[in-house]
Amino acid sequence: MNLKQNILILSIAALLSGCGGGSASVADSALSASLQAVQKGQITDNTTGEPIADVKVSIGDTITTTDTEGYYTLTDLIETDETTINFEKEGYLLGSTVIHIKRLTEDSTLSPNYLEFTMRAHKYQWDFESSEEVIGASILLNASYIDVNGNPYTGTISAELTILDLTTEEGKTLFTGSFKGIDSNGDIVQFESFGLTSILLGDSEGNALRFANGETGTLIFDNVSSSENPDTMPLWYYDYDQGLWVEEGYAELQADGTYRGEISSLGTWSLNKPLEEDPGIYRGRIIDENGVPIGDVRVYAVGENWVSSDLTTDENGIFELKVIPGDDFELTAYDYQDKYGASYNNTIAAIASGDVVEN
């Protein structure tokens, strides 16, 4: 999930009013081979606001790179309700989000499916020797490593580490993918997140390293604030090909209030509590100052440590959001055809499990 940070205040340009339902899909929809589309966007640095050049941008096998101003264009895409787009740049947290792909319907539309995405340079970067133990506040490493060919590696290792606090705006903005994943039962579930950690290791030439067979690392999550702090909480790794989080293992609550758990691979991990009841449903409609519905708008519900999205309003401006029960949230929106963002300047009161609110 990646929201444009300098979002405008929603006033008369786009108003919310009561409506019927609409929904975002959960997995990649069936693709129509006869419909092709273009997807454009710009990548900027989350800290400086400057454009980032030479970012690898990919949707499936369709790949391009950003120019000196951070702009990119992907062509010959297939229309789909939901697909994953990934962003890769050396020294930065791997980026990923989901978008709706719609083909160009009018010649006057210059930038269909537009996306403004921010990336963050890794917070910590350092070198250590393969024989050394890494002991930090958020990670413990004491393992053997292998290179891309599966051979044991000894020597200098370069490390890149990023930690996100999901209660902050930055954490929710930079969170990888969406706040949903595949649980241990194989079901796709919505969740709230209590932390993200990305750890990547490379050899002396910059090639990726991974744990040797049977080796593990330990992640430590602090500042975990929940209405209930269970003894264990699931760990999830992000699958960039699927565009989904996958549950694997768990972290245990420690006496100091932190959660500690073992990971079997390097990459992007998070500590997430899956929703165990029906979500609340919030329905709305986007209209302009003349009361005309606005289609092609992404709408987000932003909670304390979760975000839910409807990737596009329909031609009637209708959207539907599944929200975490019992949590207040705010609304933001982005018109991906006309390239502007807005936020609703009131907090939406919590919705109970199974309830439907239309405002």
BELWOZI-V12408 format. One record per residue. N is the residue number from 1. SS is DSSP state (@ for helix, = for strand, . for the rest). PHI is phi in degrees with one decimal (* if undefined). PSI is psi in whole degrees, 0 to 359 (NA if undefined). Layout:
# BELWOZI-V12408
n->N ss->SS phi->PHI psi->PSI
n->N ss->SS phi->PHI psi->PSI
This chain:
# BELWOZI-V12408
n->1 ss->. phi->* psi->135
n->2 ss->. phi->-147.5 psi->111
n->3 ss->. phi->-98.6 psi->143
n->4 ss->. phi->-64.3 psi->129
n->5 ss->. phi->-76.9 psi->318
n->6 ss->. phi->-87.9 psi->60
n->7 ss->. phi->-77.5 psi->145
n->8 ss->. phi->-81.0 psi->158
n->9 ss->= phi->-80.3 psi->128
n->10 ss->. phi->-70.5 psi->121
n->11 ss->. phi->-127.2 psi->247
n->12 ss->. phi->-94.1 psi->353
n->13 ss->. phi->-68.3 psi->327
n->14 ss->. phi->-152.0 psi->114
n->15 ss->= phi->-109.3 psi->155
n->16 ss->= phi->-101.2 psi->134
n->17 ss->= phi->-141.7 psi->165
n->18 ss->. phi->-63.9 psi->153
n->19 ss->. phi->-164.1 psi->182
n->20 ss->. phi->-87.9 psi->193
n->21 ss->. phi->-94.7 psi->160
n->22 ss->. phi->-158.1 psi->164
n->23 ss->. phi->-151.8 psi->157
n->24 ss->. phi->-95.2 psi->145
n->25 ss->. phi->-73.3 psi->162
n->26 ss->. phi->-94.3 psi->319
n->27 ss->. phi->-124.8 psi->173
n->28 ss->. phi->-54.6 psi->130
n->29 ss->. phi->-80.4 psi->169
n->30 ss->. phi->-62.8 psi->136
n->31 ss->. phi->-92.4 psi->142
n->32 ss->. phi->-100.7 psi->113
n->33 ss->. phi->-67.4 psi->343
n->34 ss->. phi->-88.0 psi->350
n->35 ss->. phi->-114.7 psi->122
n->36 ss->= phi->-118.3 psi->153
n->37 ss->= phi->-142.4 psi->170
n->38 ss->= phi->-119.0 psi->142
n->39 ss->= phi->-129.0 psi->128
n->40 ss->= phi->-124.3 psi->163
n->41 ss->= phi->-178.4 psi->181
n->42 ss->= phi->-138.0 psi->140
n->43 ss->= phi->-110.0 psi->129
n->44 ss->= phi->-127.7 psi->161
n->45 ss->= phi->-78.7 psi->129
n->46 ss->. phi->-63.4 psi->330
n->47 ss->. phi->-87.3 psi->314
n->48 ss->. phi->-96.1 psi->338
n->49 ss->. phi->79.8 psi->0
n->50 ss->. phi->-80.3 psi->148
n->51 ss->= phi->-64.9 psi->151
n->52 ss->. phi->-113.5 psi->120
n->53 ss->. phi->-87.1 psi->159
n->54 ss->. phi->61.0 psi->33
n->55 ss->. phi->-84.2 psi->130
n->56 ss->= phi->-77.5 psi->122
n->57 ss->= phi->-116.4 psi->130
n->58 ss->= phi->-143.7 psi->140
n->59 ss->= phi->-124.5 psi->106
n->60 ss->. phi->60.7 psi->233
n->61 ss->. phi->-90.1 psi->0
n->62 ss->= phi->-88.7 psi->119
n->63 ss->= phi->-132.7 psi->142
n->64 ss->= phi->-148.5 psi->180
n->65 ss->= phi->-130.8 psi->154
n->66 ss->. phi->-76.1 psi->152
n->67 ss->. phi->-85.7 psi->190
n->68 ss->. phi->-64.4 psi->340
n->69 ss->. phi->-100.0 psi->10
n->70 ss->. phi->81.6 psi->6
n->71 ss->= phi->-86.9 psi->151
n->72 ss->= phi->-145.4 psi->160
n->73 ss->= phi->-140.6 psi->127
n->74 ss->= phi->-108.4 psi->130
n->75 ss->= phi->-118.9 psi->170
n->76 ss->= phi->56.6 psi->41
n->77 ss->= phi->-90.0 psi->156
n->78 ss->= phi->-94.5 psi->137
n->79 ss->. phi->-59.5 psi->137
n->80 ss->= phi->-159.1 psi->149
n->81 ss->= phi->-67.9 psi->328
n->82 ss->= phi->-155.0 psi->128
n->83 ss->= phi->-145.5 psi->162
n->84 ss->= phi->-98.0 psi->134
n->85 ss->= phi->-120.7 psi->130
n->86 ss->= phi->-115.4 psi->152
n->87 ss->= phi->-133.3 psi->127
n->88 ss->= phi->-133.5 psi->129
n->89 ss->. phi->-149.3 psi->130
n->90 ss->. phi->-56.5 psi->132
n->91 ss->. phi->89.9 psi->357
n->92 ss->= phi->-117.9 psi->152
n->93 ss->. phi->-59.1 psi->129
n->94 ss->. phi->-58.3 psi->130
n->95 ss->= phi->-101.5 psi->149
n->96 ss->= phi->-160.1 psi->140
n->97 ss->= phi->-153.5 psi->174
n->98 ss->= phi->-116.5 psi->142
n->99 ss->= phi->-139.5 psi->164
n->100 ss->= phi->-93.7 psi->133
n->101 ss->= phi->-109.1 psi->120
n->102 ss->. phi->-129.1 psi->135
n->103 ss->. phi->-72.3 psi->160
n->104 ss->. phi->-63.8 psi->123
n->105 ss->. phi->-106.1 psi->341
n->106 ss->. phi->-136.3 psi->138
n->107 ss->. phi->-61.1 psi->335
n->108 ss->. phi->-79.2 psi->350
n->109 ss->. phi->-82.7 psi->110
n->110 ss->. phi->-83.6 psi->329
n->111 ss->. phi->-135.4 psi->73
n->112 ss->. phi->-67.4 psi->150
n->113 ss->. phi->56.1 psi->39
n->114 ss->. phi->-73.3 psi->142
n->115 ss->= phi->-135.7 psi->127
n->116 ss->= phi->-103.7 psi->118
n->117 ss->= phi->-126.5 psi->139
n->118 ss->= phi->-112.7 psi->144
n->119 ss->= phi->-122.5 psi->155
n->120 ss->. phi->-121.7 psi->131
n->121 ss->= phi->-61.8 psi->144
n->122 ss->. phi->-55.0 psi->136
n->123 ss->. phi->-68.3 psi->324
n->124 ss->= phi->-127.9 psi->132
n->125 ss->= phi->-138.0 psi->127
n->126 ss->= phi->-157.0 psi->169
n->127 ss->= phi->-114.7 psi->148
n->128 ss->= phi->-150.8 psi->165
n->129 ss->= phi->-87.8 psi->146
n->130 ss->. phi->-59.7 psi->337
n->131 ss->. phi->-83.2 psi->351
n->132 ss->. phi->-85.9 psi->151
n->133 ss->. phi->-93.4 psi->136
n->134 ss->= phi->-100.4 psi->120
n->135 ss->= phi->-123.7 psi->112
n->136 ss->. phi->-134.7 psi->175
n->137 ss->. phi->-68.7 psi->336
n->138 ss->. phi->-119.9 psi->351
n->139 ss->= phi->-151.5 psi->144
n->140 ss->= phi->-127.5 psi->126
n->141 ss->= phi->-129.3 psi->125
n->142 ss->. phi->-150.8 psi->77
n->143 ss->. phi->-141.2 psi->171
n->144 ss->. phi->-98.9 psi->152
n->145 ss->= phi->-128.2 psi->155
n->146 ss->= phi->-127.4 psi->156
n->147 ss->. phi->-89.8 psi->188
n->148 ss->. phi->-64.9 psi->339
n->149 ss->. phi->-95.2 psi->3
n->150 ss->. phi->84.2 psi->11
n->151 ss->. phi->-90.0 psi->144
n->152 ss->= phi->-58.3 psi->141
n->153 ss->= phi->-118.6 psi->133
n->154 ss->. phi->-130.8 psi->143
n->155 ss->. phi->136.8 psi->200
n->156 ss->= phi->-76.7 psi->136
n->157 ss->= phi->-118.7 psi->134
n->158 ss->= phi->-97.8 psi->134
n->159 ss->= phi->-118.4 psi->142
n->160 ss->= phi->-129.6 psi->124
n->161 ss->= phi->-133.1 psi->131
n->162 ss->= phi->-131.9 psi->136
n->163 ss->= phi->-124.8 psi->131
n->164 ss->= phi->-117.5 psi->134
n->165 ss->. phi->-94.5 psi->114
n->166 ss->. phi->-76.3 psi->356
n->167 ss->. phi->-85.3 psi->353
n->168 ss->. phi->-97.5 psi->159
n->169 ss->@ phi->-61.3 psi->318
n->170 ss->@ phi->-60.1 psi->316
n->171 ss->@ phi->-59.8 psi->314
n->172 ss->@ phi->-69.8 psi->325
n->173 ss->@ phi->-65.6 psi->319
n->174 ss->@ phi->-94.0 psi->356
n->175 ss->. phi->-53.9 psi->134
n->176 ss->. phi->-75.0 psi->128
n->177 ss->. phi->69.2 psi->211
n->178 ss->. phi->-109.2 psi->167
n->179 ss->. phi->-86.5 psi->62
n->180 ss->= phi->-158.1 psi->158
n->181 ss->= phi->-167.0 psi->181
n->182 ss->= phi->-96.6 psi->117
n->183 ss->. phi->-82.2 psi->182
n->184 ss->. phi->-66.4 psi->345
n->185 ss->. phi->-92.7 psi->359
n->186 ss->. phi->86.0 psi->8
n->187 ss->. phi->-94.1 psi->145
n->188 ss->= phi->-84.8 psi->122
n->189 ss->= phi->-128.8 psi->151
n->190 ss->= phi->-85.9 psi->150
n->191 ss->= phi->-147.7 psi->165
n->192 ss->= phi->-107.7 psi->147
n->193 ss->= phi->-114.5 psi->144
n->194 ss->= phi->-117.8 psi->18
n->195 ss->= phi->150.7 psi->148
n->196 ss->= phi->-130.4 psi->137
n->197 ss->= phi->-133.1 psi->128
n->198 ss->= phi->-115.3 psi->125
n->199 ss->= phi->-131.0 psi->121
n->200 ss->= phi->-126.1 psi->142
n->201 ss->= phi->-124.2 psi->145
n->202 ss->= phi->-136.4 psi->158
n->203 ss->. phi->-81.5 psi->187
n->204 ss->. phi->-66.1 psi->344
n->205 ss->. phi->-104.5 psi->6
n->206 ss->. phi->88.5 psi->5
n->207 ss->. phi->-80.1 psi->145
n->208 ss->= phi->-64.8 psi->141
n->209 ss->. phi->-112.0 psi->159
n->210 ss->= phi->-141.0 psi->168
n->211 ss->= phi->-63.2 psi->142
n->212 ss->. phi->-66.7 psi->159
n->213 ss->. phi->-53.5 psi->129
n->214 ss->. phi->86.6 psi->351
n->215 ss->. phi->-84.7 psi->155
n->216 ss->. phi->-141.9 psi->168
n->217 ss->= phi->-125.5 psi->173
n->218 ss->= phi->-125.2 psi->130
n->219 ss->= phi->-107.2 psi->145
n->220 ss->= phi->-124.9 psi->124
n->221 ss->= phi->-111.0 psi->124
n->222 ss->. phi->-112.8 psi->182
n->223 ss->. phi->54.4 psi->36
n->224 ss->. phi->-83.5 psi->113
n->225 ss->. phi->-118.7 psi->117
n->226 ss->. phi->-142.8 psi->155
n->227 ss->. phi->-60.9 psi->329
n->228 ss->. phi->-135.6 psi->130
n->229 ss->. phi->-101.9 psi->95
n->230 ss->. phi->-66.5 psi->162
n->231 ss->. phi->-64.0 psi->328
n->232 ss->= phi->-134.1 psi->154
n->233 ss->= phi->-141.0 psi->139
n->234 ss->= phi->-64.6 psi->144
n->235 ss->= phi->-98.1 psi->148
n->236 ss->= phi->-137.0 psi->139
n->237 ss->= phi->-108.0 psi->153
n->238 ss->= phi->-94.5 psi->126
n->239 ss->= phi->-95.7 psi->106
n->240 ss->. phi->-69.6 psi->337
n->241 ss->. phi->-74.3 psi->316
n->242 ss->. phi->-80.1 psi->336
n->243 ss->. phi->71.5 psi->32
n->244 ss->= phi->-140.1 psi->152
n->245 ss->= phi->-81.3 psi->146
n->246 ss->= phi->-125.9 psi->125
n->247 ss->= phi->-69.0 psi->131
n->248 ss->= phi->-153.1 psi->108
n->249 ss->= phi->83.0 psi->192
n->250 ss->= phi->-156.4 psi->164
n->251 ss->= phi->-116.6 psi->146
n->252 ss->= phi->-105.2 psi->141
n->253 ss->= phi->-69.5 psi->131
n->254 ss->. phi->-100.8 psi->167
n->255 ss->. phi->-61.8 psi->332
n->256 ss->. phi->-86.8 psi->6
n->257 ss->. phi->90.5 psi->354
n->258 ss->. phi->-82.7 psi->165
n->259 ss->= phi->-113.8 psi->136
n->260 ss->= phi->-130.4 psi->131
n->261 ss->= phi->-150.8 psi->156
n->262 ss->= phi->-90.5 psi->143
n->263 ss->= phi->-119.0 psi->144
n->264 ss->. phi->-95.0 psi->352
n->265 ss->. phi->-151.0 psi->158
n->266 ss->. phi->-82.5 psi->153
n->267 ss->= phi->147.3 psi->213
n->268 ss->= phi->-106.6 psi->121
n->269 ss->= phi->-126.2 psi->154
n->270 ss->= phi->-146.0 psi->159
n->271 ss->= phi->-105.8 psi->109
n->272 ss->= phi->-128.7 psi->142
n->273 ss->= phi->-106.8 psi->109
n->274 ss->= phi->-69.1 psi->149
n->275 ss->. phi->-72.0 psi->124
n->276 ss->. phi->-105.3 psi->7
n->277 ss->. phi->-135.7 psi->173
n->278 ss->. phi->-64.9 psi->142
n->279 ss->. phi->-72.0 psi->166
n->280 ss->= phi->-81.3 psi->156
n->281 ss->= phi->-119.1 psi->127
n->282 ss->= phi->-117.6 psi->123
n->283 ss->= phi->-115.3 psi->144
n->284 ss->= phi->-157.5 psi->185
n->285 ss->= phi->-147.4 psi->137
n->286 ss->= phi->-99.8 psi->125
n->287 ss->= phi->-132.3 psi->160
n->288 ss->. phi->-91.3 psi->187
n->289 ss->. phi->-65.7 psi->344
n->290 ss->. phi->-98.8 psi->6
n->291 ss->. phi->81.8 psi->11
n->292 ss->. phi->-86.1 psi->129
n->293 ss->= phi->-61.3 psi->145
n->294 ss->. phi->-113.7 psi->114
n->295 ss->. phi->-87.6 psi->178
n->296 ss->. phi->59.9 psi->45
n->297 ss->= phi->-124.1 psi->130
n->298 ss->= phi->-83.3 psi->136
n->299 ss->= phi->-125.5 psi->136
n->300 ss->= phi->-126.2 psi->137
n->301 ss->= phi->-100.0 psi->124
n->302 ss->= phi->-114.3 psi->110
n->303 ss->. phi->-97.2 psi->191
n->304 ss->. phi->-63.4 psi->316
n->305 ss->. phi->-142.1 psi->37
n->306 ss->. phi->-158.0 psi->159
n->307 ss->= phi->-139.7 psi->137
n->308 ss->= phi->-122.3 psi->147
n->309 ss->= phi->-137.0 psi->150
n->310 ss->= phi->-113.9 psi->117
n->311 ss->. phi->-71.2 psi->345
n->312 ss->. phi->-163.1 psi->135
n->313 ss->. phi->-75.2 psi->152
n->314 ss->. phi->-85.7 psi->188
n->315 ss->. phi->-64.4 psi->343
n->316 ss->. phi->-95.8 psi->7
n->317 ss->. phi->76.8 psi->12
n->318 ss->= phi->-84.4 psi->140
n->319 ss->= phi->-138.9 psi->161
n->320 ss->= phi->-141.9 psi->133
n->321 ss->= phi->-124.0 psi->134
n->322 ss->= phi->-93.8 psi->120
n->323 ss->= phi->-118.2 psi->157
n->324 ss->. phi->-69.4 psi->123
n->325 ss->. phi->-59.6 psi->141
n->326 ss->. phi->82.7 psi->359
n->327 ss->. phi->-112.1 psi->129
n->328 ss->. phi->-64.9 psi->157
n->329 ss->= phi->-153.5 psi->166
n->330 ss->= phi->-117.3 psi->160
n->331 ss->= phi->-111.8 psi->135
n->332 ss->= phi->-131.9 psi->160
n->333 ss->= phi->-147.3 psi->155
n->334 ss->= phi->-141.6 psi->123
n->335 ss->= phi->-81.8 psi->106
n->336 ss->. phi->-83.9 psi->1
n->337 ss->. phi->-95.1 psi->313
n->338 ss->. phi->-96.1 psi->358
n->339 ss->. phi->63.0 psi->57
n->340 ss->= phi->-146.9 psi->151
n->341 ss->= phi->-114.0 psi->162
n->342 ss->= phi->-154.2 psi->159
n->343 ss->= phi->-135.2 psi->144
n->344 ss->. phi->-81.0 psi->126
n->345 ss->. phi->-87.3 psi->26
n->346 ss->. phi->-129.7 psi->149
n->347 ss->. phi->-81.4 psi->136
n->348 ss->= phi->-89.2 psi->128
n->349 ss->. phi->-65.4 psi->151
n->350 ss->. phi->-55.7 psi->146
n->351 ss->. phi->-114.2 psi->134
n->352 ss->. phi->-73.1 psi->158
n->353 ss->. phi->-56.0 psi->129
n->354 ss->. phi->83.1 psi->348
n->355 ss->. phi->-79.9 psi->152
n->356 ss->= phi->-120.1 psi->126
n->357 ss->= phi->-117.2 psi->131
n->358 ss->= phi->-121.0 psi->116
n->359 ss->. phi->-128.3 psi->NA
